[in-house]
Amino acid sequence: MPSILPEGDPAPADGSLPPSAAEGSAERRFGVYVHVPYCRVRCGYCDFNTYTASELGGTRRDDYAAQAQRELSFGADVLRRAGVAERAASTVFFGGGTPTLLPAEDLASMLGRIRDEWGLAPGAEVTTEANPDSVDAAYLERLARAGFTRVSFGMQSAVPEVLRTLDRTHTPERIPLVTRWAREAGLQVSVDLIYGTPGERIEDWDRSVDAALATEPDHLSAYALIVEPGTKLAAQIKRGAVPEPDEDLHAEMYERADARFAAAGLGWYEISNWARSEATRSRHNLAYWTGEDWWAAGPGAHSHVGGVRWWNVKHPGAYAQRMAQGASPAHAREILDASSRREERILLETRIADGLDTGVLTAEERRRVPGLIADGLIDGRAAIAGRVVPTLRGRLLADTVVHRLLG
């Protein structure tokens, strides 16, 4: 079942934000995330807040677009009342779940509400995730006409046995078709891969990397499989039906993929992400890693504005009830103090190629930088220029970099 929401402080029923949320908001970018919590089949590794038809508890998928639009209007009002600077959305991201299980017209109507309430900045990046078997050429053309600029396909693997282990429903043959259709519609193409699936061999991973690169994507994501408690995969591993992931094999797969991606002209810019150019990086995800503002609509969605973070009620039924009542869908929230915000900045910005400004570090933390350079965890030349940038080894040991910096 979907993951448990974190605890936090009570969230006001009217969604009101403290004055601190507005401080400095004119200097921050603003984005919008829309969570679409529906999947045709639950993948065995997935711990996201998603629901199959049998788990909806009487709520209807075809009512969802109207509910999300009500939250988007509610959110615009909350930000205005809080005195947060009015900014057009520079990025919009529809995630899930599988957003493309909804009709293209539903995604278009939600994007239209974002445009009406906040506006879209010139050159705004508008992305939806999609399963390869949930779209066709006509669907992708409708998205492009509605203002979408980018689609991220959950490819995961090109090997049928690996896809079966992951409970994915598409076939490898579908990938070149959907990526071609997206490009013909004028959309940028991103492809997601997962490595380290139980039973996956190096040659299987090489085959998946080859297939992904053959689509000539603008952007690639490659994520190590994490076995989440409570998932079907965790239960399979516990009873010995499939082997546990091998961390050494994970590292080898990552290193091989990074070299292949670089040779194909895709440069890494965040631990698990590579792009054809700076223009094709995921600007929406970069906003998460650099602490910008975003409103996140939908069940279980997490928002952040000026150091205030809140998360919505989890189940679509509870969410629909809140929207019908005109109340905030927020389940709880937290207000980050200066120390927490600084630590989060160190945690996130040491993951990206642009790196962390060493001016953020205390004098004691800066004294630890030479040791990280000596151990090959951060780039020495970048450090001289005042940035903490991970090396390949540092990317593989990202938690170690942060722990050693913070002591």
Phi, psi and omega in degrees: 000163182301158184296158180278139178290147176289160173280167179183190176281156177301141178262132180301141182295334179267004177076005187301147182247151178290159180305330182299335181296331183276343185296123178073010186295331180296338180269354181257149174282161181232134177228169179230133174245137175238119179268125177249107197270035186242139173223148177289320180222141176277120177291144187295338182265352195277132176241015180286164180279081182228161188218135170273173185303324184285349183256006188277344174060041176093347176283160186241136180295327184284356174268352194293319183301320179293322179296314181296323178296324177296320178294321180298319176293320176301316182296318179298321178293318179302314182293322178295315181296331181279353181078016176292138182304138178283120180224138173291150179290123177274338176217149174224137182223123174260116181233179183196210016059193179231092181305326185280008165287338175280154174301149178303328180295329177292316178296321179296321181292323177293319176297322177299322179293321176299317179297319181292320186277320185242335190082160175248130179295152175306132181072021181303142176269124182232112189242145163232144168283155179207140167279144183300333181264014181252002181223158169229183185298319182294321179298314181294324176295322178294322177298315181298319179296328181284347179116003174290145182242351193203144175227138181246113184266132176277081180285309179069310181200159173253009185251119185306319182296322179292317178300322178294318178300324180277355183064029176282146188260349182269167175255156179302329183295342182286333188298308180298331178293307186292325179292324177293316179299319180297316181294321178296332178280353180092017181263141168294150185240127171241144180234131178258134175238154172236133177240154179091018175300138178310128180090349180287130180261165177303317181294330175294316180296318177301321179296320179292318178298316178302314183294320179295315180294331180296338178279355181051057183288157174281338187206144177226138170241139177225115186245134173290135177295127175248128180274109183271137177303143176087355179273164177301320181296320178299320179293321179297318179294318182299322181268004174083013181288329176224155182284158174290149175300147182255114184296324178294321177294321175306312183297318179296319179297318180297312182298318180295317181295316181301317180295318180292319179297316181298318179297332180271004177091016178252115182264140178287144175225351172209154191317316186252015188223140181227147182221152179296327180202172177300328181291339182253010169296155174283100181293331179295312179292326176299327177296325175295316186286342181248012170073032176283188180259143172206146170259130181244119182258146174117166181301129177074002183288144182251124179254162176210126175219115173054043179083005174253124181240134176218160184223142186279161173306150194277312190277141177305329179293314178295323178295315180299321179296316178299318181293323178295329181274352183072020181262161176299137176278001185294133177275317181196172180208169172219145176250113186283134175277173185300322181295316180295320180295322178293316180295320178296321179298316178298315181301317187274318186282343173282001176267347191248158184293332178288338173075182181253132175294123182296345176295342177287336186278151172286168178302320179294319180294322178296329178292343179274348183298314180303324178295323177292323176295314182300327181271007175073023183265333176227159186282123183294318181294321178295322180297320177299326179278002176091022180231142171262109183236127182288144168281181175301316177297321179294328176294320180290335182240047186300319180297324179296319179302312182295314181298321180288324177297313185280345178084000000 
